[in-house]
Amino acid sequence: MLTISEDAKERIDAESKKLGKTQVLLLTLEHNQKGVGSVLVEFADKTSSDSGLIRWKQASTKNILSLGELRFDSGNFYFYPNIDLEWEKTPRPEIHKIISNYTFTKEPIYLEAKDSFRLRPVLARCFQREGVLSIYLKGNICQLEIPNLTQEKEEKISEDLLTYLSSLYESPWAE
């Protein structure tokens, strides 16, 4: 479930007192023209169907945002996705499996290096730069074929995967 900071809870209480009605936060996930997601937060009067401090504008948003954290700082609410990446060994030394608590893609994708340009730029640049020969994405799994994975390559790939996942794209495909 979405973690809500104490400062955010205090801000909800303050708004409830100010308006004289119990408030909840209405969370919406919107995507810009480039596909980058933004979390919009607004106050709403609590209804009998609300069970907690959060109401989701779309049910699908709950699945994506519930892994993160909502904080209130300097007059604004901020969403932090709290992404976990775990690298796992596979029986083949050149195949590297990365598991995330967030979804890379809904549908399975397999691409050879020559086709990686079809992915979002952050992924395409990363996979080309690090010499990835093939890519397999399915759900929360990313498998990469890299002949000579070094600690430095693993760190750079992890950084770019975190950037991709924290951008809350709906799909890994380039628009």
C-alpha positions in Angstrom: 0.0 0.0 0.0 1.1 3.6 -0.7 3.2 4.9 2.2 2.1 8.4 3.4 4.5 10.5 5.3 3.5 12.1 8.6 3.9 15.6 7.1 1.4 14.6 4.4 -1.0 13.2 7.0 -0.7 16.4 9.0 -1.5 18.5 5.8 -4.6 16.4 5.2 -5.7 17.0 8.8 -5.1 20.7 8.4 -7.1 20.9 5.2 -9.9 18.9 6.9 -10.1 21.4 9.8 -9.9 24.4 7.5 -12.8 23.2 5.4 -14.8 21.6 8.2 -15.1 18.4 6.2 -12.9 15.3 6.3 -10.6 15.3 3.3 -8.8 12.6 1.3 -6.2 13.0 -1.4 -7.3 12.2 -4.9 -4.4 10.8 -6.9 -4.3 10.9 -10.7 -1.6 9.6 -13.0 -1.3 11.6 -16.2 1.1 11.2 -19.1 2.5 14.0 -21.2 3.1 13.8 -25.0 6.4 12.0 -24.5 4.7 9.4 -22.3 6.3 10.6 -19.0 3.9 10.1 -16.1 3.1 12.7 -13.5 1.2 12.2 -10.3 -1.4 14.9 -9.6 -2.6 15.3 -6.1 -5.7 17.2 -5.0 -8.0 17.3 -2.0 -11.5 15.9 -2.1 -14.3 15.5 0.4 -14.2 12.1 2.0 -17.2 9.9 1.0 -18.6 6.7 2.5 -16.8 4.6 -0.2 -13.4 6.0 0.8 -11.4 3.7 3.2 -8.3 5.7 4.1 -6.6 8.9 3.2 -6.3 8.2 -0.6 -8.8 7.9 -3.4 -7.6 6.8 -6.8 -9.0 8.5 -9.9 -8.5 5.3 -11.9 -8.3 1.8 -10.4 -5.3 1.0 -12.6 -3.4 3.9 -11.0 -3.6 2.1 -7.6 -1.5 -0.8 -8.9 1.3 1.5 -10.2 1.4 4.0 -7.4 0.7 1.8 -4.3 4.4 0.7 -4.2 5.6 4.3 -3.7 5.6 7.0 -1.0 3.7 10.3 -0.8 5.4 13.1 1.0 4.5 16.7 1.8 7.4 19.2 1.8 7.7 23.0 1.2 4.0 23.4 0.4 3.8 20.6 -2.2 3.0 16.9 -2.3 5.7 14.7 -3.9 5.4 11.1 -5.1 8.5 8.8 -4.8 8.2 5.4 -6.6 10.5 3.4 -4.3 11.8 1.1 -7.1 13.7 -2.0 -6.2 15.9 -3.8 -8.8 17.5 -7.1 -8.1 20.1 -8.7 -10.5 20.0 -12.5 -10.6 22.3 -15.0 -12.1 21.0 -17.3 -14.8 22.4 -20.7 -16.1 23.9 -18.9 -19.0 26.7 -16.4 -18.0 25.9 -13.9 -20.8 22.2 -13.7 -19.8 21.5 -11.3 -16.9 18.1 -11.2 -15.2 16.8 -8.1 -13.4 13.7 -8.3 -11.4 11.8 -5.1 -10.3 8.9 -4.4 -8.0 7.5 -2.3 -10.9 6.4 -3.5 -14.3 8.7 -3.1 -17.3 5.9 -4.0 -19.8 2.5 -5.7 -19.8 3.2 -7.7 -23.0 6.3 -9.8 -23.6 9.0 -8.1 -25.8 12.0 -9.7 -27.4 14.4 -7.5 -29.4 17.8 -7.9 -30.9 20.3 -5.1 -30.5 19.6 -3.7 -34.0 16.0 -3.1 -33.0 16.6 -1.5 -29.6 16.0 1.9 -31.2 12.2 1.0 -31.0 12.4 1.4 -27.2 12.1 4.6 -25.2 15.3 6.7 -25.7 16.6 6.1 -22.1 16.4 2.3 -22.7 17.7 2.4 -26.3 20.7 4.6 -25.5 21.6 2.5 -22.4 21.4 -0.9 -24.2 23.4 0.4 -27.2 26.0 2.1 -25.0 26.5 -1.0 -22.8 26.7 -3.5 -25.7 23.5 -5.4 -25.0 23.0 -8.0 -27.7 19.3 -8.9 -27.0 16.6 -7.7 -24.7 13.6 -9.7 -23.2 11.0 -7.8 -21.1 8.0 -9.5 -19.5 6.1 -8.1 -16.5 8.6 -7.2 -13.8 11.4 -9.1 -15.5 14.1 -7.7 -17.8 16.7 -10.1 -19.3 19.7 -8.8 -21.1 22.3 -10.6 -23.1 25.6 -9.0 -22.4 28.8 -10.9 -23.1 31.1 -9.0 -20.7 29.1 -7.5 -17.8 31.2 -5.5 -15.4 30.2 -3.8 -12.2 30.4 -0.4 -13.9 28.0 -1.6 -16.7 25.6 -3.1 -14.1 25.5 0.2 -12.2 24.9 2.3 -15.4 22.2 -0.1 -16.6 20.6 0.0 -13.1 20.6 3.8 -13.1 18.9 3.9 -16.5 16.3 1.3 -15.6 15.5 3.3 -12.5 15.1 6.4 -14.7 12.8 4.5 -17.0 10.7 3.0 -14.2 10.4 6.2 -12.2 9.2 8.0 -15.3 6.0 5.9 -15.0 5.8 5.2 -18.8 2.8 3.2 -19.9 4.9 1.2 -22.3 8.6 0.8 -23.1 8.0 1.5 -26.8 9.2 4.8 -28.3 6.3 7.0 -29.4 
